[in-house]
Amino acid sequence: MALRNFNLEKYLKDGANTYAQRANIEAMADHVSEKGFDNLVILGIGGTWAEWYPVVKVMEHYTKLPVHLENAAEIMVKTDKDFLTEKSCVVTASASGDTKEILQAVKMVKEMGIPVYGFTKNAETPLAKLLTEAVYNPCGDCEDSYLMYFMFALRLLCNRGEYEDYPRWADQMKNVHQNLVRIREEFEPRAKELAQKYAKEPYTMFVGSGVLWGETYLFSMCILEEMQWVRTKSVTSADFFHGPLELVEKDVPLFLVKGEDEYRELDERVERFAKTVTDKLEVFDTKAFDLEGIDDDFRVICSPMIITAILTERLAVHYELVTGHSLQFRRYYRQFDY
């Protein structure tokens, strides 16, 4: 099936290039492990914070290591950051390499005498020049970021004896991009239908949980709000019942992202309620999509990649067609200092 505005050859080439970074990512994780560290501090903001979120949620299942996912802007002003020490492993990412808040936070950490590891597009970015050690990859799709971040985090846990399945998982990730192409093709007719139905709605609610909360938040904020100027409300499945449910009416669209982790029952509770109120409930269940050549015990790790393929990439492309608003156009973001 032909996919609108999708370059298959480039996508698969970028995917192969991302997977080819495995040795570099593992080497960086090994250097950190050899040095020793007492906690992991991740610096992100906006979409980058959201992409690290599922990594942290997965790590929580396997390690007692303290893991801090910090907003780069907030860490600059917060006073309670005693967790940042010379025994911290600090990691960050910025595809552009010039995200203002990330650069400021990295400079602060480096001034504290703490090394910072990270990911950026090439060795020439401002971020690259600050990092102690970096992995370079210009590929910009979210699934590429997920793959790299999970490789780094799970390799760290493997080195600690906490995730012995890492080699099996990493080997099978060679298959993930081909799967995500097929998943895109399966979802394409629905993406077109959804965009035609909802792209011009005045307000849409997005609900998700667990490993998929970051991607739910990312799609509503970074794609629909920033790139399409579509008004949304994103809320976790747990918090949905403590306020936002009162805004659900017969004609209010509610997009529910259903995962496969232990938080799924919270998603199902939202689904049961929403079915009784709105005629515009749309459920995106990662269980509906096969992952060929990937073991079932890795599905939770791969689930954000599925959602980014069908929503952040495919649905966004079709929203753009219906709204007539380019995904590349901004009126404020990165247009001037503020």
Buried (B, 14 or more C-beta within 10 A) or exposed (E): EEBEEBEEEEBBEBBEEBBEBBEBBBEBBBEBBEEEBEBBBBBBBBBBBBBBBBBBBBBEEBBEBEBBBBBBBEBBEEEEBEEBBEEBBBBBBBBEBBBBBBBBBBBBBBEBEBBBBBBBBEEEBBBBEBBBBBBBBEBEBBBBBBBBBBBBBBBBBBBBEBBEBBEEBBEBBBBBBEBBBBBBBBBBEBBBEBBEEBBEBEEBBBBBBBBBBBBBBBBBBBBBBBBBEBEBBBBBBBEBBEEBBEEBEEEBBBBBBBBBBEBBEBBBBBBEBBEEBBEBBBBBBBEEBEBEEBEEEBBBBBBBBBBBBBBBBBBBBBBBBBBEBEBEEEEEEEEEEE
